[in-house]
Amino acid sequence: MIEFNDSFSQAAVAEAMCAHSGLAKLISQQLMLPGFAYAHDVEGLRIGGPLVAPNPVLHKTTLFVSPRDMREHLPREINFARFRCACNAAGQPVGEWQRVIVGAYVNHGSNDAPEWSSHT
């Protein structure tokens, strides 16, 4: 799950991901979560519960871009904080979200020749 601190951060990250496919790939690989698979009968109807149990812990990432970190219309740095929360048997979060890591996606290149990497 991705969350944004504000609409400016959301727009800046969207601009950067559209302009730099490498950043979009980096973020999506790091945030990918497994889906659920179900068994089906011959008519295509779902049989029973999921073959893969819901995760006992849910993770979310909050992204933030400071207006000072902009180079023209694209960010040089996208800060992130990752949180985790225990889940019930249905995979729904219960209790408090705990921050587990903070860092940033940093463009060490330019807008025309980006070199994105993540730092924690």
Backbone atoms as SQL, in Angstrom:
CREATE TABLE atoms (id INTEGER PRIMARY KEY, chain TEXT, resi INTEGER, resn TEXT, atom TEXT, x REAL, y REAL, z REAL);
INSERT INTO atoms VALUES
  (1, 'A', 1, 'MET', 'N', 0.850, -1.159, 0.000),
  (2, 'A', 1, 'MET', 'CA', 0.000, 0.000, 0.000),
  (3, 'A', 1, 'MET', 'C', 0.904, 1.232, 0.000),
  (4, 'A', 2, 'ILE', 'N', 0.536, 2.202, -0.777),
  (5, 'A', 2, 'ILE', 'CA', 1.276, 3.461, -0.833),
  (6, 'A', 2, 'ILE', 'C', 0.372, 4.579, -0.335),
  (7, 'A', 3, 'GLU', 'N', 0.942, 5.447, 0.474),
  (8, 'A', 3, 'GLU', 'CA', 0.233, 6.592, 1.016),
  (9, 'A', 3, 'GLU', 'C', 1.095, 7.829, 0.747),
  (10, 'A', 4, 'PHE', 'N', 0.470, 8.962, 0.538),
  (11, 'A', 4, 'PHE', 'CA', 1.205, 10.207, 0.313),
  (12, 'A', 4, 'PHE', 'C', 0.893, 11.181, 1.434),
  (13, 'A', 5, 'ASN', 'N', 1.905, 11.941, 1.869),
  (14, 'A', 5, 'ASN', 'CA', 1.687, 12.938, 2.918),
  (15, 'A', 5, 'ASN', 'C', 0.795, 14.075, 2.448),
  (16, 'A', 6, 'ASP', 'N', 0.880, 14.416, 1.151),
  (17, 'A', 6, 'ASP', 'CA', 0.106, 15.540, 0.632),
  (18, 'A', 6, 'ASP', 'C', -0.027, 15.407, -0.880),
  (19, 'A', 7, 'SER', 'N', -0.857, 16.253, -1.468),
  (20, 'A', 7, 'SER', 'CA', -1.100, 16.172, -2.908),
  (21, 'A', 7, 'SER', 'C', 0.123, 16.608, -3.717),
  (22, 'A', 8, 'PHE', 'N', 0.950, 17.506, -3.169),
  (23, 'A', 8, 'PHE', 'CA', 2.178, 17.893, -3.869),
  (24, 'A', 8, 'PHE', 'C', 3.090, 16.684, -4.042),
  (25, 'A', 9, 'SER', 'N', 3.258, 15.899, -2.966),
  (26, 'A', 9, 'SER', 'CA', 4.095, 14.696, -3.039),
  (27, 'A', 9, 'SER', 'C', 3.534, 13.710, -4.053),
  (28, 'A', 10, 'GLN', 'N', 2.229, 13.536, -4.057),
  (29, 'A', 10, 'GLN', 'CA', 1.587, 12.613, -4.992),
  (30, 'A', 10, 'GLN', 'C', 1.850, 13.040, -6.436),
  (31, 'A', 11, 'ALA', 'N', 1.689, 14.325, -6.720),
  (32, 'A', 11, 'ALA', 'CA', 1.905, 14.820, -8.081),
  (33, 'A', 11, 'ALA', 'C', 3.371, 14.720, -8.484),
  (34, 'A', 12, 'ALA', 'N', 4.290, 15.031, -7.563),
  (35, 'A', 12, 'ALA', 'CA', 5.719, 14.977, -7.876),
  (36, 'A', 12, 'ALA', 'C', 6.170, 13.546, -8.149),
  (37, 'A', 13, 'VAL', 'N', 5.699, 12.592, -7.352),
  (38, 'A', 13, 'VAL', 'CA', 6.059, 11.185, -7.568),
  (39, 'A', 13, 'VAL', 'C', 5.476, 10.697, -8.891),
  (40, 'A', 14, 'ALA', 'N', 4.249, 11.077, -9.191),
  (41, 'A', 14, 'ALA', 'CA', 3.628, 10.670, -10.458),
  (42, 'A', 14, 'ALA', 'C', 4.415, 11.219, -11.644),
  (43, 'A', 15, 'GLU', 'N', 4.825, 12.483, -11.581),
  (44, 'A', 15, 'GLU', 'CA', 5.637, 13.085, -12.651),
  (45, 'A', 15, 'GLU', 'C', 6.942, 12.321, -12.827),
  (46, 'A', 16, 'ALA', 'N', 7.599, 12.025, -11.703),
  (47, 'A', 16, 'ALA', 'CA', 8.890, 11.339, -11.767),
  (48, 'A', 16, 'ALA', 'C', 8.745, 9.926, -12.330),
  (49, 'A', 17, 'MET', 'N', 7.695, 9.211, -11.925),
  (50, 'A', 17, 'MET', 'CA', 7.497, 7.845, -12.418),
  (51, 'A', 17, 'MET', 'C', 7.146, 7.834, -13.902),
  (52, 'A', 18, 'CYS', 'N', 6.415, 8.837, -14.369),
  (53, 'A', 18, 'CYS', 'CA', 6.096, 8.925, -15.798),
  (54, 'A', 18, 'CYS', 'C', 7.333, 9.270, -16.616),
  (55, 'A', 19, 'ALA', 'N', 8.169, 10.148, -16.096),
  (56, 'A', 19, 'ALA', 'CA', 9.350, 10.591, -16.829),
  (57, 'A', 19, 'ALA', 'C', 10.488, 9.574, -16.793),
  (58, 'A', 20, 'HIS', 'N', 10.567, 8.797, -15.711),
  (59, 'A', 20, 'HIS', 'CA', 11.685, 7.862, -15.527),
  (60, 'A', 20, 'HIS', 'C', 11.147, 6.459, -15.264),
  (61, 'A', 21, 'SER', 'N', 11.104, 5.628, -16.278),
  (62, 'A', 21, 'SER', 'CA', 10.568, 4.271, -16.120),
  (63, 'A', 21, 'SER', 'C', 11.394, 3.447, -15.142),
  (64, 'A', 22, 'GLY', 'N', 12.671, 3.747, -14.997),
  (65, 'A', 22, 'GLY', 'CA', 13.513, 3.025, -14.045),
  (66, 'A', 22, 'GLY', 'C', 13.054, 3.238, -12.615),
  (67, 'A', 23, 'LEU', 'N', 12.599, 4.445, -12.293),
  (68, 'A', 23, 'LEU', 'CA', 12.087, 4.725, -10.956),
  (69, 'A', 23, 'LEU', 'C', 10.792, 3.962, -10.727),
  (70, 'A', 24, 'ALA', 'N', 9.912, 3.957, -11.715),
  (71, 'A', 24, 'ALA', 'CA', 8.651, 3.219, -11.586),
  (72, 'A', 24, 'ALA', 'C', 8.927, 1.741, -11.339),
  (73, 'A', 25, 'LYS', 'N', 9.889, 1.185, -12.045),
  (74, 'A', 25, 'LYS', 'CA', 10.241, -0.230, -11.868),
  (75, 'A', 25, 'LYS', 'C', 10.827, -0.470, -10.479),
  (76, 'A', 26, 'LEU', 'N', 11.720, 0.408, -10.016),
  (77, 'A', 26, 'LEU', 'CA', 12.341, 0.273, -8.703),
  (78, 'A', 26, 'LEU', 'C', 11.297, 0.295, -7.595),
  (79, 'A', 27, 'ILE', 'N', 10.402, 1.271, -7.639),
  (80, 'A', 27, 'ILE', 'CA', 9.379, 1.385, -6.598),
  (81, 'A', 27, 'ILE', 'C', 8.425, 0.202, -6.647),
  (82, 'A', 28, 'SER', 'N', 7.966, -0.185, -7.832),
  (83, 'A', 28, 'SER', 'CA', 7.000, -1.283, -7.917),
  (84, 'A', 28, 'SER', 'C', 7.616, -2.606, -7.482),
  (85, 'A', 29, 'GLN', 'N', 8.885, -2.851, -7.775),
  (86, 'A', 29, 'GLN', 'CA', 9.531, -4.088, -7.328),
  (87, 'A', 29, 'GLN', 'C', 9.650, -4.127, -5.815),
  (88, 'A', 30, 'GLN', 'N', 9.958, -3.001, -5.203),
  (89, 'A', 30, 'GLN', 'CA', 10.149, -2.983, -3.759),
  (90, 'A', 30, 'GLN', 'C', 8.836, -3.025, -2.988),
  (91, 'A', 31, 'LEU', 'N', 7.741, -2.655, -3.635),
  (92, 'A', 31, 'LEU', 'CA', 6.456, -2.614, -2.935),
  (93, 'A', 31, 'LEU', 'C', 5.503, -3.724, -3.341),
  (94, 'A', 32, 'MET', 'N', 5.944, -4.633, -4.205),
  (95, 'A', 32, 'MET', 'CA', 5.060, -5.675, -4.718),
  (96, 'A', 32, 'MET', 'C', 4.626, -6.616, -3.588),
  (97, 'A', 33, 'LEU', 'N', 3.339, -6.900, -3.542),
  (98, 'A', 33, 'LEU', 'CA', 2.798, -7.840, -2.562),
  (99, 'A', 33, 'LEU', 'C', 2.192, -9.032, -3.290),
  (100, 'A', 34, 'PRO', 'N', 2.284, -10.230, -2.704),
  (101, 'A', 34, 'PRO', 'CA', 1.697, -11.397, -3.365),
  (102, 'A', 34, 'PRO', 'C', 0.175, -11.331, -3.377),
  (103, 'A', 35, 'GLY', 'N', -0.432, -11.850, -4.435),
  (104, 'A', 35, 'GLY', 'CA', -1.888, -11.906, -4.530),
  (105, 'A', 35, 'GLY', 'C', -2.417, -13.205, -3.943),
  (106, 'A', 36, 'PHE', 'N', -3.702, -13.351, -3.927),
  (107, 'A', 36, 'PHE', 'CA', -4.321, -14.559, -3.409),
  (108, 'A', 36, 'PHE', 'C', -4.757, -15.444, -4.563),
  (109, 'A', 37, 'ALA', 'N', -4.567, -16.747, -4.414),
  (110, 'A', 37, 'ALA', 'CA', -4.983, -17.718, -5.420),
  (111, 'A', 37, 'ALA', 'C', -6.098, -18.571, -4.824),
  (112, 'A', 38, 'TYR', 'N', -7.076, -18.914, -5.639),
  (113, 'A', 38, 'TYR', 'CA', -8.204, -19.728, -5.194),
  (114, 'A', 38, 'TYR', 'C', -8.349, -20.937, -6.110),
  (115, 'A', 39, 'ALA', 'N', -8.820, -22.044, -5.532),
  (116, 'A', 39, 'ALA', 'CA', -9.141, -23.223, -6.334),
  (117, 'A', 39, 'ALA', 'C', -10.516, -23.011, -6.964),
  (118, 'A', 40, 'HIS', 'N', -10.710, -23.528, -8.199),
  (119, 'A', 40, 'HIS', 'CA', -11.982, -23.402, -8.910),
  (120, 'A', 40, 'HIS', 'C', -12.442, -24.773, -9.387),
  (121, 'A', 41, 'ASP', 'N', -13.766, -24.962, -9.423),
  (122, 'A', 41, 'ASP', 'CA', -14.294, -26.216, -9.954),
  (123, 'A', 41, 'ASP', 'C', -14.348, -26.137, -11.479),
  (124, 'A', 42, 'VAL', 'N', -14.879, -27.186, -12.120),
  (125, 'A', 42, 'VAL', 'CA', -14.902, -27.240, -13.583),
  (126, 'A', 42, 'VAL', 'C', -15.780, -26.147, -14.196),
  (127, 'A', 43, 'GLU', 'N', -16.728, -25.613, -13.423),
  (128, 'A', 43, 'GLU', 'CA', -17.593, -24.544, -13.918),
  (129, 'A', 43, 'GLU', 'C', -16.994, -23.161, -13.673),
  (130, 'A', 44, 'GLY', 'N', -15.819, -23.124, -13.071),
  (131, 'A', 44, 'GLY', 'CA', -15.161, -21.851, -12.816),
  (132, 'A', 44, 'GLY', 'C', -15.558, -21.183, -11.519),
  (133, 'A', 45, 'LEU', 'N', -16.320, -21.886, -10.671),
  (134, 'A', 45, 'LEU', 'CA', -16.723, -21.311, -9.389),
  (135, 'A', 45, 'LEU', 'C', -15.638, -21.544, -8.346),
  (136, 'A', 46, 'ARG', 'N', -15.476, -20.590, -7.481),
  (137, 'A', 46, 'ARG', 'CA', -14.459, -20.667, -6.442),
  (138, 'A', 46, 'ARG', 'C', -14.812, -21.757, -5.432),
  (139, 'A', 47, 'ILE', 'N', -13.815, -22.562, -5.071),
  (140, 'A', 47, 'ILE', 'CA', -13.992, -23.634, -4.091),
  (141, 'A', 47, 'ILE', 'C', -13.196, -23.270, -2.841),
  (142, 'A', 48, 'GLY', 'N', -13.864, -23.119, -1.719),
  (143, 'A', 48, 'GLY', 'CA', -13.166, -22.876, -0.461),
  (144, 'A', 48, 'GLY', 'C', -12.487, -21.521, -0.382),
  (145, 'A', 49, 'GLY', 'N', -11.594, -21.436, 0.599),
  (146, 'A', 49, 'GLY', 'CA', -10.879, -20.190, 0.859),
  (147, 'A', 49, 'GLY', 'C', -9.638, -20.053, 0.001),
  (148, 'A', 50, 'PRO', 'N', -8.874, -19.046, 0.266),
  (149, 'A', 50, 'PRO', 'CA', -7.664, -18.818, -0.529),
  (150, 'A', 50, 'PRO', 'C', -6.633, -19.921, -0.315),
  (151, 'A', 51, 'LEU', 'N', -5.905, -20.254, -1.392),
  (152, 'A', 51, 'LEU', 'CA', -4.837, -21.239, -1.293),
  (153, 'A', 51, 'LEU', 'C', -3.636, -20.648, -0.558),
  (154, 'A', 52, 'VAL', 'N', -3.514, -19.353, -0.643),
  (155, 'A', 52, 'VAL', 'CA', -2.465, -18.642, 0.078),
  (156, 'A', 52, 'VAL', 'C', -3.152, -17.861, 1.188),
  (157, 'A', 53, 'ALA', 'N', -2.756, -18.109, 2.422),
  (158, 'A', 53, 'ALA', 'CA', -3.388, -17.433, 3.553),
  (159, 'A', 53, 'ALA', 'C', -3.036, -15.946, 3.544),
  (160, 'A', 54, 'PRO', 'N', -3.940, -15.105, 4.045),
  (161, 'A', 54, 'PRO', 'CA', -3.618, -13.680, 4.147),
  (162, 'A', 54, 'PRO', 'C', -2.363, -13.470, 4.991),
  (163, 'A', 55, 'ASN', 'N', -1.638, -12.423, 4.688),
  (164, 'A', 55, 'ASN', 'CA', -0.423, -12.121, 5.446),
  (165, 'A', 55, 'ASN', 'C', -0.768, -11.810, 6.896),
  (166, 'A', 56, 'PRO', 'N', 0.045, -12.299, 7.829),
  (167, 'A', 56, 'PRO', 'CA', -0.191, -11.969, 9.237),
  (168, 'A', 56, 'PRO', 'C', 0.212, -10.530, 9.566),
  (169, 'A', 57, 'VAL', 'N', 0.964, -9.902, 8.663),
  (170, 'A', 57, 'VAL', 'CA', 1.420, -8.525, 8.862),
  (171, 'A', 57, 'VAL', 'C', 1.204, -7.754, 7.567),
  (172, 'A', 58, 'LEU', 'N', 0.667, -6.541, 7.673),
  (173, 'A', 58, 'LEU', 'CA', 0.463, -5.680, 6.512),
  (174, 'A', 58, 'LEU', 'C', 1.516, -4.578, 6.531),
  (175, 'A', 59, 'HIS', 'N', 2.020, -4.236, 5.353),
  (176, 'A', 59, 'HIS', 'CA', 3.027, -3.178, 5.229),
  (177, 'A', 59, 'HIS', 'C', 2.470, -2.030, 4.394),
  (178, 'A', 60, 'LYS', 'N', 2.863, -0.811, 4.742),
  (179, 'A', 60, 'LYS', 'CA', 2.516, 0.344, 3.916),
  (180, 'A', 60, 'LYS', 'C', 3.733, 1.257, 3.838),
  (181, 'A', 61, 'THR', 'N', 3.800, 2.002, 2.768),
  (182, 'A', 61, 'THR', 'CA', 4.891, 2.944, 2.554),
  (183, 'A', 61, 'THR', 'C', 4.299, 4.328, 2.342),
  (184, 'A', 62, 'THR', 'N', 4.800, 5.297, 3.085),
  (185, 'A', 62, 'THR', 'CA', 4.392, 6.685, 2.928),
  (186, 'A', 62, 'THR', 'C', 5.483, 7.416, 2.158),
  (187, 'A', 63, 'LEU', 'N', 5.100, 8.114, 1.099),
  (188, 'A', 63, 'LEU', 'CA', 6.049, 8.859, 0.277),
  (189, 'A', 63, 'LEU', 'C', 5.868, 10.358, 0.496),
  (190, 'A', 64, 'PHE', 'N', 6.987, 11.088, 0.491),
  (191, 'A', 64, 'PHE', 'CA', 6.950, 12.530, 0.707),
  (192, 'A', 64, 'PHE', 'C', 8.013, 13.201, -0.152),
  (193, 'A', 65, 'VAL', 'N', 7.631, 14.284, -0.820),
  (194, 'A', 65, 'VAL', 'CA', 8.569, 15.093, -1.603),
  (195, 'A', 65, 'VAL', 'C', 8.521, 16.520, -1.069),
  (196, 'A', 66, 'SER', 'N', 9.687, 17.056, -0.755),
  (197, 'A', 66, 'SER', 'CA', 9.777, 18.450, -0.316),
  (198, 'A', 66, 'SER', 'C', 9.897, 19.349, -1.543),
  (199, 'A', 67, 'PRO', 'N', 9.210, 20.478, -1.563),
  (200, 'A', 67, 'PRO', 'CA', 9.361, 21.414, -2.685),
  (201, 'A', 67, 'PRO', 'C', 10.813, 21.854, -2.898),
  (202, 'A', 68, 'ARG', 'N', 11.633, 21.828, -1.840),
  (203, 'A', 68, 'ARG', 'CA', 13.052, 22.199, -1.972),
  (204, 'A', 68, 'ARG', 'C', 13.855, 21.150, -2.744),
  (205, 'A', 69, 'ASP', 'N', 13.324, 19.918, -2.844),
  (206, 'A', 69, 'ASP', 'CA', 14.038, 18.833, -3.517),
  (207, 'A', 69, 'ASP', 'C', 13.661, 18.697, -4.984),
  (208, 'A', 70, 'MET', 'N', 13.100, 19.745, -5.571),
  (209, 'A', 70, 'MET', 'CA', 12.689, 19.687, -6.971),
  (210, 'A', 70, 'MET', 'C', 13.789, 20.232, -7.875),
  (211, 'A', 71, 'ARG', 'N', 13.972, 19.596, -9.021),
  (212, 'A', 71, 'ARG', 'CA', 14.845, 20.087, -10.084),
  (213, 'A', 71, 'ARG', 'C', 13.921, 20.294, -11.269),
  (214, 'A', 72, 'GLU', 'N', 13.599, 21.542, -11.555),
  (215, 'A', 72, 'GLU', 'CA', 12.568, 21.906, -12.526),
  (216, 'A', 72, 'GLU', 'C', 11.246, 21.310, -12.050),
  (217, 'A', 73, 'HIS', 'N', 10.606, 20.439, -12.842),
  (218, 'A', 73, 'HIS', 'CA', 9.312, 19.888, -12.440),
  (219, 'A', 73, 'HIS', 'C', 9.422, 18.469, -11.884),
  (220, 'A', 74, 'LEU', 'N', 10.649, 17.954, -11.703),
  (221, 'A', 74, 'LEU', 'CA', 10.847, 16.586, -11.221),
  (222, 'A', 74, 'LEU', 'C', 11.629, 16.582, -9.904),
  (223, 'A', 75, 'PRO', 'N', 11.291, 15.658, -9.003),
  (224, 'A', 75, 'PRO', 'CA', 12.007, 15.610, -7.724),
  (225, 'A', 75, 'PRO', 'C', 13.395, 14.980, -7.870),
  (226, 'A', 76, 'ARG', 'N', 14.332, 15.478, -7.068),
  (227, 'A', 76, 'ARG', 'CA', 15.658, 14.852, -6.967),
  (228, 'A', 76, 'ARG', 'C', 15.627, 13.760, -5.920),
  (229, 'A', 77, 'GLU', 'N', 14.710, 13.906, -4.961),
  (230, 'A', 77, 'GLU', 'CA', 14.648, 12.981, -3.837),
  (231, 'A', 77, 'GLU', 'C', 13.198, 12.733, -3.453),
  (232, 'A', 78, 'ILE', 'N', 12.858, 11.461, -3.240),
  (233, 'A', 78, 'ILE', 'CA', 11.532, 11.069, -2.764),
  (234, 'A', 78, 'ILE', 'C', 11.749, 10.331, -1.449),
  (235, 'A', 79, 'ASN', 'N', 11.347, 10.936, -0.346),
  (236, 'A', 79, 'ASN', 'CA', 11.533, 10.330, 0.971),
  (237, 'A', 79, 'ASN', 'C', 10.441, 9.307, 1.229),
  (238, 'A', 80, 'PHE', 'N', 10.795, 8.247, 1.969),
  (239, 'A', 80, 'PHE', 'CA', 9.792, 7.245, 2.304),
  (240, 'A', 80, 'PHE', 'C', 9.936, 6.789, 3.749),
  (241, 'A', 81, 'ALA', 'N', 8.834, 6.302, 4.287),
  (242, 'A', 81, 'ALA', 'CA', 8.809, 5.645, 5.591),
  (243, 'A', 81, 'ALA', 'C', 7.965, 4.391, 5.418),
  (244, 'A', 82, 'ARG', 'N', 8.477, 3.274, 5.895),
  (245, 'A', 82, 'ARG', 'CA', 7.746, 2.010, 5.804),
  (246, 'A', 82, 'ARG', 'C', 7.212, 1.661, 7.179),
  (247, 'A', 83, 'PHE', 'N', 5.972, 1.208, 7.189),
  (248, 'A', 83, 'PHE', 'CA', 5.291, 0.848, 8.426),
  (249, 'A', 83, 'PHE', 'C', 4.791, -0.586, 8.333),
  (250, 'A', 84, 'ARG', 'N', 4.553, -1.202, 9.490),
  (251, 'A', 84, 'ARG', 'CA', 3.965, -2.539, 9.533),
  (252, 'A', 84, 'ARG', 'C', 2.897, -2.564, 10.620),
  (253, 'A', 85, 'CYS', 'N', 1.933, -3.463, 10.439),
  (254, 'A', 85, 'CYS', 'CA', 0.853, -3.610, 11.409),
  (255, 'A', 85, 'CYS', 'C', 0.401, -5.063, 11.400),
  (256, 'A', 86, 'ALA', 'N', 0.201, -5.629, 12.580),
  (257, 'A', 86, 'ALA', 'CA', -0.290, -7.004, 12.675),
  (258, 'A', 86, 'ALA', 'C', -1.704, -7.079, 12.106),
  (259, 'A', 87, 'CYS', 'N', -2.047, -8.245, 11.537),
  (260, 'A', 87, 'CYS', 'CA', -3.366, -8.440, 10.926),
  (261, 'A', 87, 'CYS', 'C', -4.118, -9.571, 11.611),
  (262, 'A', 88, 'ASN', 'N', -5.437, -9.512, 11.513),
  (263, 'A', 88, 'ASN', 'CA', -6.260, -10.603, 12.024),
  (264, 'A', 88, 'ASN', 'C', -6.293, -11.735, 10.993),
  (265, 'A', 89, 'ALA', 'N', -7.091, -12.764, 11.232),
  (266, 'A', 89, 'ALA', 'CA', -7.135, -13.935, 10.347),
  (267, 'A', 89, 'ALA', 'C', -7.618, -13.591, 8.942),
  (268, 'A', 90, 'ALA', 'N', -8.365, -12.493, 8.793),
  (269, 'A', 90, 'ALA', 'CA', -8.865, -12.087, 7.478),
  (270, 'A', 90, 'ALA', 'C', -7.884, -11.180, 6.738),
  (271, 'A', 91, 'GLY', 'N', -6.743, -10.869, 7.353),
  (272, 'A', 91, 'GLY', 'CA', -5.760, -10.014, 6.709),
  (273, 'A', 91, 'GLY', 'C', -6.006, -8.532, 6.904),
  (274, 'A', 92, 'GLN', 'N', -6.883, -8.172, 7.852),
  (275, 'A', 92, 'GLN', 'CA', -7.175, -6.757, 8.116),
  (276, 'A', 92, 'GLN', 'C', -6.288, -6.256, 9.252),
  (277, 'A', 93, 'PRO', 'N', -5.729, -5.051, 9.121),
  (278, 'A', 93, 'PRO', 'CA', -4.823, -4.550, 10.163),
  (279, 'A', 93, 'PRO', 'C', -5.541, -4.294, 11.481),
  (280, 'A', 94, 'VAL', 'N', -4.873, -4.653, 12.564),
  (281, 'A', 94, 'VAL', 'CA', -5.383, -4.405, 13.918),
  (282, 'A', 94, 'VAL', 'C', -4.251, -3.785, 14.733),
  (283, 'A', 95, 'GLY', 'N', -4.569, -2.830, 15.563),
  (284, 'A', 95, 'GLY', 'CA', -3.542, -2.203, 16.391),
  (285, 'A', 95, 'GLY', 'C', -2.875, -1.028, 15.704),
  (286, 'A', 96, 'GLU', 'N', -1.730, -0.651, 16.241),
  (287, 'A', 96, 'GLU', 'CA', -0.995, 0.528, 15.782),
  (288, 'A', 96, 'GLU', 'C', -0.028, 0.185, 14.655),
  (289, 'A', 97, 'TRP', 'N', 0.140, 1.125, 13.729),
  (290, 'A', 97, 'TRP', 'CA', 1.164, 1.002, 12.694),
  (291, 'A', 97, 'TRP', 'C', 2.500, 1.369, 13.318),
  (292, 'A', 98, 'GLN', 'N', 3.524, 0.534, 13.111),
  (293, 'A', 98, 'GLN', 'CA', 4.859, 0.786, 13.651),
  (294, 'A', 98, 'GLN', 'C', 5.817, 1.116, 12.510),
  (295, 'A', 99, 'ARG', 'N', 6.562, 2.203, 12.657),
  (296, 'A', 99, 'ARG', 'CA', 7.545, 2.573, 11.630),
  (297, 'A', 99, 'ARG', 'C', 8.747, 1.643, 11.763),
  (298, 'A', 100, 'VAL', 'N', 9.157, 1.042, 10.639),
  (299, 'A', 100, 'VAL', 'CA', 10.268, 0.096, 10.676),
  (300, 'A', 100, 'VAL', 'C', 11.498, 0.587, 9.929),
  (301, 'A', 101, 'ILE', 'N', 11.335, 1.486, 8.968),
  (302, 'A', 101, 'ILE', 'CA', 12.483, 1.971, 8.209),
  (303, 'A', 101, 'ILE', 'C', 12.131, 3.298, 7.547),
  (304, 'A', 102, 'VAL', 'N', 13.127, 4.155, 7.428),
  (305, 'A', 102, 'VAL', 'CA', 12.973, 5.405, 6.680),
  (306, 'A', 102, 'VAL', 'C', 14.124, 5.511, 5.692),
  (307, 'A', 103, 'GLY', 'N', 13.892, 6.213, 4.614),
  (308, 'A', 103, 'GLY', 'CA', 14.935, 6.366, 3.609),
  (309, 'A', 103, 'GLY', 'C', 14.473, 7.283, 2.504),
  (310, 'A', 104, 'ALA', 'N', 15.151, 7.165, 1.364),
  (311, 'A', 104, 'ALA', 'CA', 14.819, 8.027, 0.230),
  (312, 'A', 104, 'ALA', 'C', 15.222, 7.355, -1.072),
  (313, 'A', 105, 'TYR', 'N', 14.438, 7.634, -2.115),
  (314, 'A', 105, 'TYR', 'CA', 14.834, 7.324, -3.486),
  (315, 'A', 105, 'TYR', 'C', 15.524, 8.588, -3.982),
  (316, 'A', 106, 'VAL', 'N', 16.773, 8.462, -4.423),
  (317, 'A', 106, 'VAL', 'CA', 17.566, 9.627, -4.805),
  (318, 'A', 106, 'VAL', 'C', 18.007, 9.490, -6.253),
  (319, 'A', 107, 'ASN', 'N', 17.842, 10.570, -7.011),
  (320, 'A', 107, 'ASN', 'CA', 18.319, 10.620, -8.388),
  (321, 'A', 107, 'ASN', 'C', 19.724, 11.208, -8.365),
  (322, 'A', 108, 'HIS', 'N', 20.740, 10.349, -8.574),
  (323, 'A', 108, 'HIS', 'CA', 22.127, 10.804, -8.584),
  (324, 'A', 108, 'HIS', 'C', 22.525, 11.352, -9.948),
  (325, 'A', 109, 'GLY', 'N', 21.625, 11.228, -10.921),
  (326, 'A', 109, 'GLY', 'CA', 21.892, 11.743, -12.262),
  (327, 'A', 109, 'GLY', 'C', 21.178, 13.065, -12.477),
  (328, 'A', 110, 'SER', 'N', 20.711, 13.256, -13.691),
  (329, 'A', 110, 'SER', 'CA', 19.985, 14.474, -14.049),
  (330, 'A', 110, 'SER', 'C', 18.574, 14.094, -14.477),
  (331, 'A', 111, 'ASN', 'N', 17.766, 15.090, -14.815),
  (332, 'A', 111, 'ASN', 'CA', 16.425, 14.795, -15.315),
  (333, 'A', 111, 'ASN', 'C', 16.486, 14.057, -16.647),
  (334, 'A', 112, 'ASP', 'N', 17.486, 14.365, -17.464),
  (335, 'A', 112, 'ASP', 'CA', 17.614, 13.719, -18.774),
  (336, 'A', 112, 'ASP', 'C', 18.272, 12.350, -18.699),
  (337, 'A', 113, 'ALA', 'N', 19.155, 12.145, -17.733),
  (338, 'A', 113, 'ALA', 'CA', 19.851, 10.861, -17.567),
  (339, 'A', 113, 'ALA', 'C', 19.778, 10.460, -16.095),
  (340, 'A', 114, 'PRO', 'N', 18.600, 9.967, -15.652),
  (341, 'A', 114, 'PRO', 'CA', 18.417, 9.675, -14.233),
  (342, 'A', 114, 'PRO', 'C', 19.180, 8.427, -13.785),
  (343, 'A', 115, 'GLU', 'N', 19.598, 8.446, -12.528),
  (344, 'A', 115, 'GLU', 'CA', 20.222, 7.293, -11.880),
  (345, 'A', 115, 'GLU', 'C', 19.593, 7.166, -10.499),
  (346, 'A', 116, 'TRP', 'N', 18.437, 6.497, -10.439),
  (347, 'A', 116, 'TRP', 'CA', 17.700, 6.370, -9.188),
  (348, 'A', 116, 'TRP', 'C', 18.243, 5.208, -8.370),
  (349, 'A', 117, 'SER', 'N', 18.318, 5.409, -7.066),
  (350, 'A', 117, 'SER', 'CA', 18.664, 4.330, -6.144),
  (351, 'A', 117, 'SER', 'C', 17.966, 4.623, -4.822),
  (352, 'A', 118, 'SER', 'N', 17.868, 3.607, -3.991),
  (353, 'A', 118, 'SER', 'CA', 17.224, 3.811, -2.693),
  (354, 'A', 118, 'SER', 'C', 18.280, 3.769, -1.598),
  (355, 'A', 119, 'HIS', 'N', 18.105, 4.629, -0.607),
  (356, 'A', 119, 'HIS', 'CA', 19.022, 4.739, 0.527),
  (357, 'A', 119, 'HIS', 'C', 18.204, 4.666, 1.807),
  (358, 'A', 120, 'THR', 'N', 18.703, 3.926, 2.782),
  (359, 'A', 120, 'THR', 'CA', 18.033, 3.852, 4.083),
  (360, 'A', 120, 'THR', 'C', 18.985, 4.253, 5.181);
